[in-house]
Amino acid sequence: MSEATLIGLASVGLMLVLIYAGMYVAVALATLSFIGVWLIRGDAVIASNLLALAVNDAISDYVFGVVPLFVLMGLLVAVADIGKDTFEVAEQLLRRIRGGLGVATVAANAVFAAITGISIASAAVFTKVAVPEMLRHGYAPRFSVGVVAGSSVLGMLIPPSLLLILFGVLTERSIGDLFIAGIIPGIVLSLAYIIGIVLMATLRPSWVYSDANRDFAADQKPQMGLGEIASKMFPIVLLIGLVLGGIYGGVFTPVEAGAIGAAGALGIAFAKRRLDWSGLWKVLVETAHITAAVCFIIISASLYSRMLAISGVTELLRILIVDTGLGFPGLLAVFVLVVLVLGTILDSSSIMLITIPLVLPALTGFGTDLIWFGIVTVIAIEIGLLTPPFGIAVFVIKATLGTDSPITLKDIFAGALPFAVIMFLVLLIIIAFPKFTTALL
């Protein structure tokens, strides 16, 4: 084993140590990449030039413009109370089903995901909208927060998805194809959640209701007329049609669809009088913050993948996989296991940045369909949003509930556990039947 390869392997170990110590992942990746190239080449100037090239190449592509546009659209959609309108309509249509408000939360989150792409936004919005309504109707607190946590991950699977955009940038695959590939798996996961909720409410009502002898979902509210339902759903249908319909129909590129979607969301927010000029400025500033963070992450990941290639670590991994006879099934099993473990301590973007550069050369060698692999990766990563001790979706829900809420972090993790199990089962289905991801391509 060469000295360069040893340096690359040492950087992987040191990276995990730094991340466990609390260093921001992008900073750790960039620092170790610079030091690694410096040690391998013996020249700090070369390392500096590599850093400069990575900064330029990683985010200079036209397609990268999709990130700020979809982030902006997602934030505008949240401001416009579209999530609230979607839940109210779903509640009206589905509350007579056992576990109906839970089903309504999943359905509303699926629709909301189709116009946002950010799981954290979904978790925050539906904690405010759905949890108080479920508690008022006598649903168990753990179930109420658990169904919000579970369904919030749909925001990263159902297109548009910020995580799919990141995967597309890292692997140089079509973001439009990744979006289309996520549609059927997103529907499958939503249906799996709904079936799981109905089964829980029927077979284990104590998991769903505070009083297992009463179906609180059937409590009556003033009926919503067809006109009111149509007025609430029209902006949602319009945005979904513009964004996904434009991409799927070949009318827009993903970047153009992001621009159209952001403009449409802006118009809806102003038309509903949910946004003024000061609020718009806050949204723009938050968009800039999120975009800058994503840019930094992608630049660092690009730099780290180049350092690994120079060190020979990626080639070493490919040779080890071939020599040990592990094969693609073994590689996939190890990859999913590593991602699930990392999900307990890291956020979604960081997991993707660490793992994809390491396995990409081996995946290419096996001739893997990276579009399918991208969906598998996103589902595996998103399970981590629900698992302790990190579980970022859980912490977002707790923060949104406020410090005075009697619902604890333990309650939210316990409530989310059945949905994490359902996600894992869907992951196995997508692995076993790749056609679910490629049927629409």
Phi, psi and omega per residue, in radians:
M1 nan 2.281 -3.068
S2 -1.299 2.858 3.110
E3 -1.114 -0.665 3.138
A4 -1.074 -0.728 3.135
T5 -1.142 -0.682 3.097
L6 -1.085 -0.686 3.101
I7 -1.102 -0.749 3.127
G8 -1.098 -0.767 3.123
L9 -1.135 -0.686 3.110
A10 -1.098 -0.613 -3.139
S11 -1.151 -0.620 3.120
V12 -1.122 -0.815 3.110
G13 -1.102 -0.764 -3.137
L14 -1.155 -0.602 3.114
M15 -1.044 -0.794 3.124
L16 -1.093 -0.678 3.107
V17 -1.090 -0.806 -3.118
L18 -1.118 -0.700 -3.139
I19 -1.169 -0.755 3.084
Y20 -1.063 -0.556 -3.141
A21 -1.323 -0.166 3.078
G22 1.874 0.071 3.128
M23 -1.264 2.445 3.094
Y24 -1.033 2.331 -2.998
V25 -1.000 -0.790 -3.109
A26 -1.084 -0.677 3.116
V27 -1.150 -0.742 3.129
A28 -1.091 -0.767 -3.136
L29 -1.104 -0.820 -3.101
A30 -1.140 -0.772 -3.112
T31 -1.107 -0.839 -3.124
L32 -1.171 -0.588 3.106
S33 -1.138 -0.798 3.134
F34 -1.080 -0.842 -3.131
I35 -1.133 -0.698 -3.130
G36 -1.078 -0.840 3.124
V37 -1.124 -0.670 3.118
W38 -1.039 -0.813 -3.132
L39 -1.197 -0.662 -3.101
I40 -1.219 -0.802 -3.097
R41 -1.565 -0.295 -3.138
G42 1.231 0.399 -3.075
D43 -2.584 2.073 -3.140
A44 -1.207 -0.489 -3.137
V45 -1.132 -0.746 3.111
I46 -1.081 -0.746 3.112
A47 -1.081 -0.696 3.121
S48 -1.151 -0.713 3.124
N49 -1.124 -0.684 3.101
L50 -1.092 -0.724 3.100
L51 -1.063 -0.749 -3.141
A52 -1.117 -0.727 3.131
L53 -1.136 -0.703 3.132
A54 -1.097 -0.724 3.119
V55 -1.066 -0.743 -3.099
N56 -1.278 -0.812 -3.029
D57 -1.292 -0.600 -2.993
A58 -1.151 -0.625 -3.025
I59 -2.190 0.209 -3.116
S60 -1.492 -0.263 -3.100
D61 -1.171 2.516 -3.138
Y62 -0.984 -0.652 -3.056
V63 -1.123 -0.382 -3.111
F64 -1.171 -0.296 3.095
G65 -1.077 -0.239 3.141
V66 -1.173 -0.475 -3.066
V67 -1.121 -1.041 -3.120
P68 -1.101 -0.537 -3.111
L69 -1.192 -0.774 3.129
F70 -1.283 -0.556 3.040
V71 -1.098 -0.802 3.120
L72 -1.053 -0.790 3.141
M73 -1.068 -0.772 3.140
G74 -1.060 -0.749 3.138
L75 -1.183 -0.678 3.111
L76 -1.150 -0.690 3.109
V77 -1.084 -0.723 3.114
A78 -1.117 -0.752 -3.140
V79 -1.110 -0.622 -3.065
A80 -1.326 0.045 3.124
D81 1.087 0.480 3.118
I82 -1.162 -0.603 3.087
G83 -1.066 -0.710 3.117
K84 -1.127 -0.782 3.139
D85 -1.089 -0.724 -3.137
T86 -1.100 -0.749 -3.132
F87 -1.150 -0.701 -3.126
E88 -1.092 -0.703 3.107
V89 -1.176 -0.796 3.136
A90 -1.098 -0.678 3.108
E91 -1.080 -0.737 -3.135
Q92 -1.087 -0.677 -3.037
L93 -1.482 -0.475 -2.918
L94 -2.063 -0.050 -2.972
R95 -1.239 -0.283 3.127
R96 -1.366 -0.236 3.054
I97 -1.305 2.568 3.051
R98 -1.106 2.264 -3.022
G99 1.284 0.400 -2.975
G100 -1.036 -0.674 3.136
L101 -1.228 -0.548 3.016
G102 -1.155 -0.759 3.077
V103 -1.076 -0.729 3.123
A104 -1.083 -0.666 3.119
T105 -1.110 -0.761 3.118
V106 -1.123 -0.811 -3.119
A107 -1.083 -0.771 3.138
A108 -1.153 -0.683 3.127
N109 -1.160 -0.622 3.104
A110 -1.110 -0.753 3.113
V111 -1.181 -0.759 3.134
F112 -1.076 -0.640 3.132
A113 -1.106 -0.522 -3.103
A114 -1.267 -0.097 3.105
I115 -2.301 0.198 3.092
T116 -2.163 -1.261 -3.130
G117 1.668 0.172 -3.119
I118 -2.220 1.957 -3.081
S119 -1.074 -0.671 -3.099
I120 -1.087 -0.685 3.108
A121 -1.103 -0.744 3.113
S122 -1.085 -0.770 -3.131
A123 -1.067 -0.760 -3.118
A124 -1.184 -0.787 -3.090
V125 -1.110 -0.852 -3.030
F126 -1.396 -0.293 2.963
T127 -1.147 -0.672 3.124
K128 -1.311 -0.621 -3.005
V129 -1.569 -0.892 -2.948
A130 -1.543 -0.702 -3.046
V131 -1.055 -0.860 3.126
P132 -1.044 -0.652 -3.132
E133 -1.161 -0.744 3.126
M134 -1.163 -0.725 3.121
L135 -1.112 -0.662 3.135
R136 -1.119 -0.564 -3.135
H137 -1.594 0.183 3.014
G138 1.516 0.315 3.049
Y139 -1.326 2.625 3.132
A140 -1.129 2.400 -3.127
P141 -0.974 -0.736 -3.122
R142 -1.092 -0.737 3.128
F143 -1.153 -0.716 -3.078
S144 -1.039 -0.812 3.136
V145 -1.364 -0.534 -3.135
G146 -1.143 -0.722 -3.130
V147 -1.203 -0.564 3.060
V148 -1.191 -0.779 3.120
A149 -1.072 -0.808 -3.111
G150 -1.117 -0.822 -3.082
S151 -1.306 -0.316 3.136
S152 -1.147 -0.461 -3.124
V153 -1.193 -0.268 3.085
L154 -1.046 -0.414 -3.141
G155 -1.110 -0.419 3.136
M156 -1.698 -0.068 -3.140
L157 -1.925 -0.881 3.112
I158 -1.240 2.209 -3.084
P159 -1.207 2.646 -0.016
P160 -1.337 2.494 -3.072
S161 -2.273 2.227 3.125
L162 -1.132 -0.591 -3.140
L163 -1.229 -0.647 3.065
L164 -1.170 -0.609 3.061
I165 -1.081 -0.795 3.140
L166 -1.088 -0.743 3.111
F167 -1.093 -0.727 3.128
G168 -1.092 -0.682 3.107
V169 -1.173 -0.757 -3.095
L170 -1.168 -0.618 -3.061
T171 -1.802 -0.028 -3.121
E172 1.007 0.755 3.063
R173 -1.915 2.789 -3.081
S174 -1.113 2.137 3.101
I175 -1.179 -0.628 3.088
G176 -1.072 -0.738 3.098
D177 -1.134 -0.687 3.110
L178 -1.120 -0.707 3.094
F179 -1.046 -0.845 -3.111
I180 -1.114 -0.687 -3.138
A181 -1.127 -0.431 -3.116
G182 -1.434 -0.165 -3.041
I183 -1.160 -0.980 -3.086
I184 -1.133 -0.819 3.064
P185 -1.007 -0.628 3.095
G186 -1.124 -0.708 3.092
I187 -1.162 -0.733 3.131
V188 -1.058 -0.781 3.138
L189 -1.132 -0.709 3.114
S190 -1.077 -0.792 3.126
L191 -1.130 -0.669 3.109
A192 -1.088 -0.733 3.074
Y193 -1.054 -0.805 -3.096
I194 -1.090 -0.797 3.104
I195 -1.061 -0.749 3.124
G196 -1.064 -0.721 -3.136
I197 -1.147 -0.801 -3.139
V198 -1.097 -0.710 3.109
L199 -1.133 -0.743 3.106
M200 -1.085 -0.766 -3.114
A201 -1.175 -0.495 -3.116
T202 -1.516 -0.796 -3.029
L203 -1.613 -0.573 -3.137
R204 -2.300 1.147 -3.075
P205 -1.019 -0.444 3.138
S206 -1.158 -0.370 3.071
W207 -1.280 -0.444 -2.994
V208 -1.810 -0.737 -3.055
Y209 -1.930 2.556 3.031
S210 -1.160 -0.623 3.054
D211 -2.018 1.831 -3.038
A212 -1.179 -0.208 -3.091
N213 -1.602 0.020 -3.091
R214 -2.313 2.362 3.096
D215 -1.609 1.555 -3.086
F216 -1.169 -0.335 -3.113
A217 -1.092 -0.362 -3.086
A218 -1.586 0.078 3.090
D219 -0.958 2.454 -3.030
Q220 -1.577 2.516 2.999
K221 -2.297 2.892 3.064
P222 -0.971 2.306 -3.104
Q223 -1.138 2.442 3.103
M224 -1.627 2.164 -3.120
G225 -1.238 2.851 -3.142
L226 -1.072 -0.620 3.135
G227 -1.135 -0.716 3.124
E228 -1.190 -0.708 3.097
I229 -1.070 -0.774 -3.126
A230 -1.114 -0.709 -3.117
S231 -1.167 -0.582 3.123
K232 -1.326 -0.588 -3.065
M233 -1.542 -0.361 -3.068
F234 -1.010 -0.829 3.130
P235 -1.071 -0.622 -3.124
I236 -1.176 -0.863 3.136
V237 -1.069 -0.688 -3.140
L238 -1.075 -0.824 -3.128
L239 -1.136 -0.776 3.125
I240 -1.075 -0.738 3.124
G241 -1.105 -0.720 3.137
L242 -1.138 -0.839 -3.012
V243 -1.360 -1.111 -3.078
L244 -1.273 -0.680 3.103
G245 -1.093 -0.695 3.120
G246 -1.140 -0.726 3.130
I247 -1.202 -0.866 -3.080
Y248 -1.134 -0.615 -3.137
G249 -1.434 -0.046 3.137
G250 1.325 0.243 3.140
V251 -1.370 -0.706 -3.114
F252 -2.090 2.645 2.838
T253 -1.365 2.852 3.091
P254 -0.970 -0.651 3.131
V255 -1.137 -0.791 3.131
E256 -1.145 -0.674 3.101
A257 -1.103 -0.669 3.078
G258 -1.080 -0.717 3.126
A259 -1.159 -0.778 3.112
I260 -1.094 -0.755 3.141
G261 -1.119 -0.722 3.117
A262 -1.126 -0.743 3.115
A263 -1.115 -0.741 3.115
G264 -1.117 -0.749 3.124
A265 -1.124 -0.655 3.097
L266 -1.103 -0.784 3.126
G267 -1.097 -0.720 3.134
I268 -1.143 -0.735 -3.133
A269 -1.092 -0.721 3.107
F270 -1.233 -0.705 -3.117
A271 -1.112 -0.621 3.132
K272 -1.483 -0.001 3.128
R273 1.040 0.625 3.083
R274 -1.697 -0.051 -3.031
L275 -2.470 2.320 2.985
D276 -2.049 -3.075 -3.037
W277 -1.179 -0.618 3.097
S278 -1.198 -0.662 3.079
G279 -1.150 -0.641 3.096
L280 -1.097 -0.704 3.124
W281 -1.078 -0.720 3.113
K282 -1.096 -0.711 3.114
V283 -1.114 -0.733 -3.139
L284 -1.138 -0.708 3.122
V285 -1.139 -0.747 3.122
E286 -1.129 -0.668 3.066
T287 -1.046 -0.753 3.124
A288 -1.107 -0.703 3.134
H289 -1.104 -0.825 -3.131
I290 -1.127 -0.753 -3.134
T291 -1.114 -0.744 3.121
A292 -1.078 -0.712 3.124
A293 -1.114 -0.740 3.129
V294 -1.143 -0.714 3.100
C295 -1.027 -0.816 -3.121
F296 -1.070 -0.714 3.140
I297 -1.120 -0.793 -3.107
I298 -1.162 -0.709 3.093
I299 -1.057 -0.794 -3.126
S300 -1.125 -0.715 3.124
A301 -1.125 -0.703 3.107
S302 -1.096 -0.762 3.132
L303 -1.109 -0.741 -3.107
Y304 -1.176 -0.703 3.127
S305 -1.119 -0.615 3.098
R306 -1.186 -0.698 3.122
M307 -1.115 -0.726 3.119
L308 -1.104 -0.673 3.114
A309 -1.141 -0.736 3.133
I310 -1.130 -0.676 -3.098
S311 -1.269 -0.388 -3.115
G312 1.582 0.125 -3.120
V313 -1.139 -0.767 -3.111
T314 -1.096 -0.693 3.097
E315 -1.175 -0.659 3.100
L316 -1.071 -0.768 3.120
L317 -1.087 -0.718 3.129
R318 -1.078 -0.773 -3.138
I319 -1.132 -0.730 3.136
L320 -1.088 -0.710 3.139
I321 -1.110 -0.721 3.139
V322 -1.206 -0.825 -3.058
D323 -1.161 -0.611 -3.118
T324 -1.438 -0.110 -3.135
G325 1.225 0.342 -3.107
L326 -1.068 -0.719 3.115
G327 1.229 3.084 -3.104
F328 -1.159 -0.755 3.113
P329 -0.999 -0.705 3.108
G330 -1.152 -0.744 3.104
L331 -1.052 -0.781 -3.129
L332 -1.093 -0.752 -3.139
A333 -1.093 -0.769 3.130
V334 -1.137 -0.729 -3.139
F335 -1.056 -0.851 -3.130
V336 -1.082 -0.732 3.133
L337 -1.078 -0.795 3.131
V338 -1.082 -0.753 -3.138
V339 -1.095 -0.740 3.135
L340 -1.115 -0.684 3.109
V341 -1.176 -0.795 3.128
L342 -1.113 -0.489 3.130
G343 -1.118 -0.314 3.117
T344 -1.372 -0.228 -3.060
I345 -2.293 -0.251 -3.048
L346 -2.186 2.834 3.056
D347 -1.435 2.952 -3.006
S348 -1.052 -0.872 -3.090
S349 -1.067 -0.715 -3.117
S350 -1.118 -0.705 3.122
I351 -1.072 -0.780 3.140
M352 -1.114 -0.705 -3.119
L353 -1.130 -0.602 -3.105
I354 -1.361 -0.749 -2.965
T355 -1.506 -0.714 -3.021
I356 -1.083 -0.814 3.112
P357 -1.034 -0.518 -3.128
L358 -1.276 -0.717 -3.021
V359 -1.686 -0.232 -3.043
L360 -0.993 -0.809 3.122
P361 -1.050 -0.709 3.122
A362 -1.160 -0.689 3.110
L363 -1.089 -0.732 3.103
T364 -1.079 -0.709 3.123
G365 -1.100 -0.576 3.111
F366 -1.460 -0.068 -3.105
G367 1.201 0.583 -3.083
T368 -1.178 2.452 2.994
D369 -1.281 1.803 -3.031
L370 -1.251 -0.367 3.057
I371 -1.151 -0.850 3.066
W372 -1.072 -0.762 -3.110
F373 -1.116 -0.569 3.097
G374 -1.092 -0.722 3.116
I375 -1.174 -0.732 3.089
V376 -1.035 -0.769 -3.134
T377 -1.079 -0.795 -3.111
V378 -1.102 -0.760 3.141
I379 -1.116 -0.773 3.133
A380 -1.093 -0.742 3.139
I381 -1.135 -0.722 -3.057
E382 -1.208 -0.378 3.025
I383 -1.033 -0.569 3.133
G384 -1.118 -0.370 3.095
L385 -1.164 -0.290 -3.054
L386 -1.939 -0.046 -3.028
T387 -1.851 2.484 3.103
P388 -1.319 2.797 0.069
P389 -1.565 -0.201 -3.047
F390 -1.452 -1.197 3.053
G391 0.748 1.221 -2.973
I392 -1.030 -0.621 3.113
A393 -1.084 -0.643 3.131
V394 -1.139 -0.742 3.140
F395 -1.192 -0.604 3.082
V396 -1.123 -0.745 3.122
I397 -1.103 -0.765 3.132
K398 -1.108 -0.726 3.130
A399 -1.135 -0.645 -3.137
T400 -1.243 -0.613 3.100
L401 -1.123 -0.581 -3.135
G402 1.681 2.812 -3.069
T403 -1.241 -0.363 -3.100
D404 -1.499 -0.058 -3.131
S405 -1.300 2.411 3.099
P406 -1.308 -0.199 -3.140
I407 -1.327 2.159 -3.068
T408 -1.689 2.962 3.043
L409 -1.034 -0.682 3.116
K410 -1.055 -0.701 3.111
D411 -1.083 -0.745 -3.094
I412 -1.188 -0.768 3.100
F413 -1.076 -0.729 3.137
A414 -1.139 -0.717 3.127
G415 -1.174 -0.542 -3.112
A416 -1.427 -0.290 -3.054
L417 -0.975 -0.838 3.125
P418 -1.028 -0.580 -3.115
F419 -1.327 -0.538 3.028
A420 -1.145 -0.672 3.100
V421 -1.129 -0.763 3.110
I422 -1.068 -0.728 3.105
M423 -1.045 -0.723 -3.135
F424 -1.133 -0.687 3.102
L425 -1.127 -0.709 3.084
V426 -1.139 -0.654 3.073
L427 -1.012 -0.772 3.119
L428 -1.107 -0.645 3.113
I429 -1.128 -0.774 -3.123
I430 -1.159 -0.627 3.090
I431 -1.163 -0.747 -3.093
A432 -1.279 -0.526 -3.083
F433 -2.226 1.401 -3.116
P434 -1.022 -0.361 -3.114
K435 -1.045 -0.421 3.101
F436 -1.047 -0.507 -3.119
T437 -1.614 -0.463 -3.023
T438 -1.818 -0.054 -3.025
A439 -1.070 -0.575 -3.073
L440 -1.611 -0.116 -3.092
L441 -1.421 nan nan
